[in-house]
Amino acid sequence: MSNYTHIFQPLNIGSITIKNRIELAPVGPFLATSDGYVSRELIEWCKQFARGGAGIVTMGNSSVIQPVRPGAGYSIHVGHDKSINPLNRFADVVQRYGAKASIQLNYHNTCPPTEMKTSEIEAIIESFAEAAYRCLKAGLDMIQVHGAHGHLLSQFLTPKTNARTDEYGGSLENRANF
């Protein structure tokens, strides 16, 4: 363990102090309710990591919009104000053990950026902002925006899937506008 001398040391990120450098990586255990809200089972699952000593407990791949159909994978969504109270219960349980409550926000798109109207892009950006605000109201400590695995954000960044010629395409700077 001598190579990892800092793993149990506190870490400061901005104004947040994390008790150690251990994080439950953002995973989706599919323990949400059928309508996409935090369930007792999900809270109990996350609680085990916080109680076990993790510094950050992150719920992964949480949608910024309500699911198109109920029961779509039993994943979390933060697309409605009704998600605030269940998220608050998650935050309270995780924080009780000194861990930071975190969530990873994502948008599961059905078409590539090139085929999206500017108004659709702006609505998705607004959905991210509204979801982040709900997380703030729920008392979560941290928010991650999912930008990997071919999801929407990574699609905007690469010219392979983003052939737009407007303010959301072309140069890397424009592709990063999203």
C-alpha positions as CSV (number, residue, x, y, z in Angstrom):
1,M,0.0,0.0,0.0
2,S,3.0,2.3,0.2
3,N,2.5,3.4,-3.4
4,Y,-0.9,4.8,-2.5
5,T,-0.1,7.0,0.5
6,H,-2.7,9.6,-0.3
7,I,-5.7,7.4,-0.9
8,F,-7.1,7.9,2.6
9,Q,-6.1,11.6,2.8
10,P,-8.7,14.4,2.4
11,L,-9.0,16.1,-1.0
12,N,-10.2,19.6,-1.7
13,I,-12.1,20.3,-4.9
14,G,-13.1,23.9,-5.0
15,S,-14.9,24.6,-1.7
16,I,-15.7,20.9,-1.1
17,T,-13.5,18.7,1.1
18,I,-13.8,15.0,0.5
19,K,-12.7,12.8,3.4
20,N,-10.7,10.5,1.1
21,R,-10.0,9.7,-2.5
22,I,-12.4,6.7,-2.8
23,E,-15.4,7.1,-5.0
24,L,-18.2,4.7,-5.9
25,A,-17.8,5.2,-9.6
26,P,-21.0,6.3,-11.5
27,V,-22.9,3.1,-12.1
28,G,-26.5,2.4,-12.8
29,P,-27.6,-0.5,-10.7
30,F,-31.2,-0.4,-12.1
31,L,-32.7,0.0,-8.7
32,A,-34.9,3.0,-9.4
33,T,-38.7,2.9,-9.2
34,S,-40.5,2.0,-12.4
35,D,-41.2,5.7,-13.0
36,G,-37.5,6.7,-12.6
37,Y,-37.2,7.9,-9.0
38,V,-34.8,7.0,-6.2
39,S,-36.1,3.9,-4.4
40,R,-35.5,2.5,-0.9
41,E,-33.5,-0.3,-2.5
42,L,-31.3,2.2,-4.3
43,I,-30.7,4.2,-1.1
44,E,-29.8,1.0,0.8
45,W,-27.4,0.0,-2.0
46,C,-25.7,3.4,-2.0
47,K,-25.7,3.5,1.8
48,Q,-23.4,0.4,2.0
49,F,-20.7,2.3,0.1
50,A,-21.0,5.4,2.2
51,R,-21.0,3.3,5.4
52,G,-18.0,1.3,4.1
53,G,-15.9,4.5,3.8
54,A,-16.2,5.9,0.3
55,G,-15.6,9.6,0.1
56,I,-18.0,10.1,-2.8
57,V,-21.1,8.0,-3.7
58,T,-22.2,8.7,-7.3
59,M,-25.5,7.6,-8.9
60,G,-24.6,7.1,-12.5
61,N,-26.2,7.7,-15.9
62,S,-29.2,9.6,-14.6
63,S,-31.4,11.1,-17.3
64,V,-32.1,14.9,-17.4
65,I,-35.6,14.2,-18.9
66,Q,-38.4,11.9,-17.8
67,P,-38.3,8.5,-19.5
68,V,-40.4,8.1,-22.7
69,R,-42.1,5.1,-21.2
70,P,-42.4,4.0,-17.5
71,G,-40.1,1.2,-16.4
72,A,-37.5,2.1,-19.1
73,G,-34.6,0.3,-17.4
74,Y,-35.4,1.3,-13.8
75,S,-32.8,4.2,-14.1
76,I,-33.0,7.5,-12.3
77,H,-34.3,10.6,-14.1
78,V,-34.1,14.1,-12.8
79,G,-36.6,15.5,-15.4
80,H,-39.3,16.5,-13.0
81,D,-39.6,18.3,-9.6
82,K,-41.0,15.1,-8.1
83,S,-37.4,13.8,-8.2
84,I,-36.2,16.3,-5.6
85,N,-37.5,14.7,-2.4
86,P,-36.3,11.2,-3.3
87,L,-32.9,12.6,-4.2
88,N,-32.8,14.4,-0.9
89,R,-33.3,11.1,0.9
90,F,-30.4,9.7,-1.0
91,A,-28.2,12.7,-0.1
92,D,-29.2,12.6,3.5
93,V,-28.3,8.9,3.9
94,V,-24.9,9.2,2.1
95,Q,-23.9,12.4,3.9
96,R,-24.8,10.8,7.3
97,Y,-21.6,8.7,6.8
98,G,-19.4,11.6,5.9
99,A,-19.5,10.9,2.1
100,K,-20.4,13.4,-0.6
101,A,-23.6,12.6,-2.6
102,S,-23.0,12.9,-6.3
103,I,-25.0,12.2,-9.5
104,Q,-24.0,11.8,-13.1
105,L,-26.4,13.5,-15.5
106,N,-26.9,12.3,-19.1
107,Y,-29.2,12.6,-22.1
108,H,-30.0,9.5,-24.1
109,N,-30.5,10.8,-27.6
110,T,-32.2,9.0,-30.5
111,C,-30.5,11.0,-33.3
112,P,-27.0,12.4,-33.9
113,P,-26.3,16.1,-33.4
114,T,-26.3,16.7,-37.2
115,E,-29.9,15.8,-37.4
116,M,-31.0,18.0,-34.5
117,K,-32.7,21.3,-34.8
118,T,-31.2,24.2,-33.0
119,S,-34.3,24.5,-30.9
120,E,-34.0,20.9,-29.8
121,I,-30.4,21.4,-28.8
122,E,-31.3,24.5,-26.8
123,A,-34.1,22.5,-25.1
124,I,-31.7,19.8,-24.1
125,I,-29.2,22.3,-22.7
126,E,-32.1,23.7,-20.6
127,S,-33.0,20.2,-19.5
128,F,-29.4,19.8,-18.1
129,A,-29.6,23.1,-16.3
130,E,-33.0,22.3,-14.8
131,A,-31.9,18.9,-13.7
132,A,-28.7,20.3,-12.1
133,Y,-30.9,22.9,-10.2
134,R,-33.1,20.1,-8.9
135,C,-30.0,18.2,-7.7
136,L,-28.9,21.4,-5.9
137,K,-32.3,21.8,-4.3
138,A,-32.1,18.2,-3.2
139,G,-28.9,18.8,-1.4
140,L,-26.5,16.8,-3.6
141,D,-22.8,17.9,-3.2
142,M,-21.6,17.2,-6.7
143,I,-22.8,16.8,-10.3
144,Q,-21.0,15.1,-13.2
145,V,-22.1,15.6,-16.8
146,H,-21.7,12.3,-18.7
147,G,-19.5,13.0,-21.7
148,A,-18.3,9.5,-22.7
149,H,-19.4,6.2,-24.2
150,G,-20.9,7.7,-27.3
151,H,-23.6,9.6,-25.5
152,L,-24.8,13.1,-26.7
153,L,-22.0,15.2,-25.3
154,S,-19.3,13.1,-26.8
155,Q,-21.2,13.1,-30.1
156,F,-21.1,16.8,-30.2
157,L,-17.4,16.9,-29.6
158,T,-16.3,14.6,-32.4
159,P,-16.6,15.6,-36.1
160,K,-17.4,11.9,-36.8
161,T,-20.9,12.4,-35.5
162,N,-21.2,16.1,-35.6
163,A,-21.1,17.5,-39.1
164,R,-23.0,20.7,-38.2
165,T,-22.0,24.0,-39.7
166,D,-23.6,26.3,-37.2
167,E,-22.5,27.4,-33.7
168,Y,-22.6,23.8,-32.6
169,G,-20.4,22.3,-35.3
170,G,-17.3,22.9,-37.3
171,S,-14.3,23.9,-35.1
172,L,-13.6,22.2,-31.8
173,E,-14.6,25.5,-30.1
174,N,-18.0,25.4,-31.8
175,R,-18.5,21.7,-31.2
176,A,-17.8,22.3,-27.5
177,N,-20.5,25.0,-27.3
178,F,-23.1,22.4,-26.2
